[in-house]
Amino acid sequence: MPKSQVRRDQFGGLLRTLRLERRLTQEELAEAAGSSVRGIREMERGRVRSPQRRTVVLLADALRLAGADRDRFVALARVERQPHDRGAVPDDRGAVPDDRAVVPDDRVAVPGDRAEVPDDGVPVPVPHDRPAVVVPGELPTAVPDLAGRAEILERLSALAADVTAGQPDTASVVVLHGPPGIGKTSLAVVAGHRLSPAFAGGQLFVDLQGVSPDGPVDPAEALAGLLRSLGVPDSRVPVSLAERGGLFRTLTRDRPLLVVLDNAASEAQVRPLLPAGRGCLALVTCRRPLTGLAGAVRLPLDLLTPAAGRLLLAAIVGADRIAAEPVAADQLVKLCGRLPLAVRIAGNRLASRPQWSVGWLVDLLHDQRQRLTALTAGDLGVRSAFEVSYRQLDPMTARVFRRASLIPGTDFEPALVAAVAGTAEETAAAALEELVEAGVLLTLGDRYQFHDLVRLYAQERLDAEEQQDCRTRAHDQMVGWLLRRTRQAGLMFEPVACRVDSPFADDRAAAYWLDRESGNWLAALRDAARRGRHADVVAVTRALHWYSDANSHRHSWDEIFSLGVAAARAAGSPRDEAVLLNFLGWARYFCRDRNFDGLAALDRALELARLIGDRREEAWALTYTAAIFIRIGSGVLAVDHCRRAVGLFREIGYALGENGAASVQGGALAALGRFAEAADLHRDVLAFYGHGSGLSRTGAVVARAGAMMSLGADLAGMGQWRAAADEYAHARRLFHGCGATFSEANAIHRYGLALQALGEVDAAAEALGAALALYSALSCPWWEAQTLYALAALAGSAAGGAAGARQLRERALDRCGELDAPEVRTLRATLRRELAKF
């Protein structure tokens, strides 16, 4: 029959059409299917109307047919073969070919042994030692209770679909990486079972033992096992790694395989084991991300979410048992560090001890000294998972790992690690990267972090391997380094600061370090205070004053300056004590809205300053006290205190203090309704801060913006709302630029009030909402209450807004809480009256 007459509803016509659609020549299809060019040609011409089922299956594989298309292709061949079945030619053993029989597989034969298909379509008998069709299914049993990995499983399914569909530029290697106990193997096996139907050629699994004490599996040995799994007899397995790799790639070139390479050690171990076919997918698990594998997709495994942790516990222990103690179950997941291995072990312990309550195990795990021991069940243990990685570290990296556990904060930088390990920063940085590669340390940008359970293990190794005097010396090195660096950073904000030999380029770099390292330097300061390092505590807390002025609500300044006051008193230094009492008084009223506690500290500062004749600290005590008087409604007293403070500052020639006191004096005048006088003072102060105040760059910006805020309040008092709004908007931009978040929120708040007064309701509500979000993030309840009250007024004026206004007032009343100050009591009473009307 001429080619033109071969119809698509006949097997030969369908074969030719599918081949052309895939842009394959007869030679290419023959090679892919392990057949002969002549056989392909004769089948397409319709001269071979009864191809063997084995040949049809191989052709379907080579054409990458799936689903309904594959079923139609095979069925059409079967229909055309049926009339000839009775005349089937026996094979060399006298057996008639049967669709159910295991037949030779030309796909896995050693190259050069391909069988030819003659004109009649009957294969030439194959030698007895030819490998049979082997469809390996080597995946281990999947865990039935995998939790928290749905998103990654969906991504793997989509990737597998692209691979089997022959999508171009699709990655065929996926690296699942993460720390010990994160569940890499469990995920890979579950994914393998889910993806198996897409890989008709079978599934291979190799444990590469990348962290085994005996060392990782040699790639040549792993290849030998893979070749045997594909049906290659031992006698035909090549000797060299290169030849084994070549044969493996040949055998996998046209076979849709899923290969799971578990527990890999390195890129060099993995590369020879990757299948060559475009229809193959390799899943690699490793503690390292294997960044050297080109074109691989890397999927880091995260800790379980609390919800996923509860689901895993419920699957192991029983949903009813976990539901009966939901709070304890959440605590258990948290104490396990949300690490899948630890949660599974905890669940197994509960499952094997039905008499235990969840709460009992929680109490057991609360003891950090026993936690790793408690997280052991049978041959599963968290400690042993970490032990394998630790034993592979070189001595310096192991030392860094142990000593880093002394760092108190949740994360840290290489310079701090170098201090505690007693080594150069470059050495520490290299060791930290090695620990990340080993999977026992996490990265947060350019910082590093322990998992909670890994930190406990590192502390165990530190206690076991280093003498007490070495541990103490390392701890003291770390605390001393943190105190020195904190003091250096704080001094960058001092007026006319001495920046010689400072590790910081400017005050912004210093602020960046102080913000990021706060968990560590504050812990070091507390440690120094406990151990009686009074001089160090005083030096650090004094150095932080001007930084605190620009970052008022970012750290616990009342605690920090309280430590300083106690250290100064213990050291017998009344001058330092007076300075730090002034700082403490400011922190209590300005940062914590504790006005009367602030007055108590400032009264003591004023008394000490007068006792020792320190007019500068006397003036600051008067200035801060005046600020509190304004808050509690004593404007006349505030004006008197400020005038005295301005005079003292002027006498000693301290212009910076004089303008600070003058600014507070302007606030006191405004509180008395003398807005024009206040505005004149604040304009003078604003001009001073704009011309060489001596402050640091950040300090000058904050001071200027503060003066704008004061001037805005004066203008608002005079009813000049548009001018006031402009001052607030300008101040907001300045505060935002230097990261003064609380002051920025205050500027937005007042800007919203000015817009409200101007009748711009929508814009006012938007601004007040933005201020509320910032106040909430900083946990400023008094300012939240004021903002909510303003929003309630806006909501109440809108049509149908009564219900929303009531809700906002209730929230405002709640935020007033236990705060005790005249302005708080006034707002609380107002809110209660207004709520009573609903």
Secondary structure, 3 states (H helix, E strand, C coil): CCHHHCCCCCHHHHHHHHHHHCCCCHHHHHHHHCCCHHHHHHHHCCCCCCCCHHHHHHHHHHCCCCHHHHHHHHHHHHHHHHHHHHHCCCCCCCCCCCCCCCCECCCCCCCCCCCCCCCCCCCCCCCCCCCECCCCECCCCCCCCCCCCHHHHHHHHHHHHHHHCCCCCCCCEEEEECCCCCCHHHHHHHHHHHHHHHCCCCEEEEECCCCCCCCCCCHHHHHHHHHHHCCCCHHHCCCCHHHHHHHHHHHHCCCCCEEEEECCCCHHHHHHHCCCCCCCEEEEEECCCCCCCCCCEEEECCCCCHHHHHHHHHHHHCHHHHHHCHHHHHHHHHHCCCCHHHHHHHHHHHHHCCCCCHHHHHHHHHCHHHHHHHCEECCEEHHHHHHHHHCCCCHHHHHHHHHHCCCCCCCECHHHHHHHHCCCHHHHHHHHHHHHHCCCCEEECCEEECCHHHHHHHHHHHHHHCCHHHHHHHHHHHHHHHHHHHHHHHHCCCCCCCCCCCCCCCHHHHHHHHHHCHHHHHHHHHHHHHCCCHHHHHHHHHHCHHHHHHCCCCCCHHHHHHHHHHHHHHCCCHHHHHHHHHHHHHHHHHHCCCHHHHHHHHHHHHHHHHHHCCHHHHHHHHHHHHHHHHHCCCHHHHHHHHHHHHHHHHHCCCHHHHHHHHHHHHHHHHHCCCHHHHHHHHHHHHHHHCCCCCCCHHHHHHHHHHHHHHHHHHHHHCCCHHHHHHHHHHHHHHHHHCCCHHHHHHHHHHHHHHHHHCCCHHHHHHHHHHHHHHHHHHCCHHHHHHHHHHHHHHHHHCCCCHHHHHHHHHHHHHHHCCCCCHHHHHHHHHHHHHHHCC
